[in-house]
């Protein structure tokens, strides 16, 4: 079973994303802070990360940078998501600079997220 680390500090958003992906067969790992996300990544080595940008302690940009600079992280897909950074031009730039594999502006259709997850790591 493919594992997805969902990093989100908002309980409602976390519940929506995790419930949806779990319903489609993915094993879900959860982190609520940037540092917790890095710890879970190191310990559990998920197949991909769905990462909110606005997080306590370390933001999603910092987490993405730290993951992608590791040997295993270079090959781990990361999708960033944000309700704050909504400008498409900035989203594209952040994705390219951090080597993220996608950027979603909240709210977004869950089917769009599922399609991207399947494109990056395949069916659950």
C-alpha positions in Angstrom: 0.0 0.0 0.0 1.4 3.4 -0.9 1.9 5.9 1.9 1.1 9.6 1.7 2.2 12.0 4.4 -0.3 14.8 4.8 1.0 17.8 6.6 -1.7 20.2 7.7 -2.3 22.1 10.9 -6.0 22.9 10.3 -8.1 20.1 11.7 -10.9 20.4 9.1 -8.6 20.5 6.1 -6.5 17.6 7.5 -9.7 15.5 8.0 -10.9 16.2 4.5 -7.7 15.4 2.7 -6.8 12.3 4.8 -10.4 10.9 4.7 -10.5 11.3 0.9 -7.1 9.7 0.2 -7.7 6.9 2.7 -11.1 6.2 1.0 -9.1 5.7 -2.3 -6.8 3.2 -0.7 -3.8 5.2 0.4 -2.1 4.6 3.8 -2.0 8.0 5.4 0.6 9.4 7.8 -0.1 12.8 9.5 2.0 15.7 10.7 0.7 19.0 12.1 3.9 21.0 12.2 6.9 21.4 9.9 9.3 19.8 12.3 6.9 16.9 12.8 6.7 16.5 9.0 10.5 16.2 8.8 10.6 13.7 11.6 7.9 11.5 10.1 9.6 11.7 6.7 12.9 10.5 8.2 11.3 7.7 10.2 8.6 6.4 7.9 9.8 7.3 4.3 6.4 8.0 2.7 5.9 7.6 -1.0 4.8 11.2 -1.3 4.0 14.3 0.7 1.0 16.6 0.5 2.2 19.7 2.3 0.5 22.9 3.5 2.6 26.0 3.3 1.4 27.8 6.4 2.6 25.7 9.3 3.8 26.3 12.8 7.6 26.3 13.5 8.8 25.5 10.0 6.7 26.5 7.0 5.9 24.2 4.1 8.5 25.9 1.8 11.2 25.1 4.4 10.0 21.5 4.8 10.0 21.0 1.0 13.5 22.4 0.7 14.8 20.2 3.5 13.2 17.1 2.1 14.3 17.7 -1.4 17.9 18.2 -0.4 18.1 14.6 0.9 19.0 11.7 -1.3 15.7 10.0 -0.8 13.8 13.2 -0.8 15.0 14.0 -4.3 12.8 11.2 -5.5 9.8 11.8 -3.1 7.0 13.8 -4.8 5.8 16.8 -2.8 2.6 18.7 -3.5 2.4 22.1 -1.9 -1.0 23.6 -1.0 -2.0 27.0 0.4 -4.9 29.3 1.0 -2.6 32.3 1.6 -0.2 32.2 -1.4 -2.9 32.2 -4.1 -1.1 34.0 -6.9 -0.6 31.5 -9.8 2.7 33.1 -10.9 4.2 32.8 -7.4 2.8 29.3 -7.0 4.6 28.3 -10.2 7.9 30.0 -9.1 7.8 28.4 -5.6 7.2 24.9 -7.1 10.0 25.3 -9.6 12.5 26.7 -7.1 11.8 24.1 -4.5 11.5 21.2 -7.0 7.9 20.6 -5.8 5.7 18.4 -8.0 2.6 20.5 -7.7 1.0 23.5 -6.1 -2.7 23.7 -5.2 -4.5 26.8 -4.2 -7.1 26.1 -1.5 -9.9 25.3 -1.9 -9.3 22.8 -4.7 -11.3 19.8 -5.9 -10.3 16.6 -4.2 -10.6 14.8 -7.5 -7.8 17.1 -8.8 -5.6 16.1 -5.9 -6.4 12.4 -6.4 -5.5 12.7 -10.1 -2.1 14.3 -9.3 -1.3 11.7 -6.5 -2.1 8.9 -9.0 0.1 10.6 -11.7 3.0 10.8 -9.2 2.9 7.5 -7.3 0.2 5.4 -9.0 -2.9 3.8 -7.7 -3.0 2.8 -4.1 
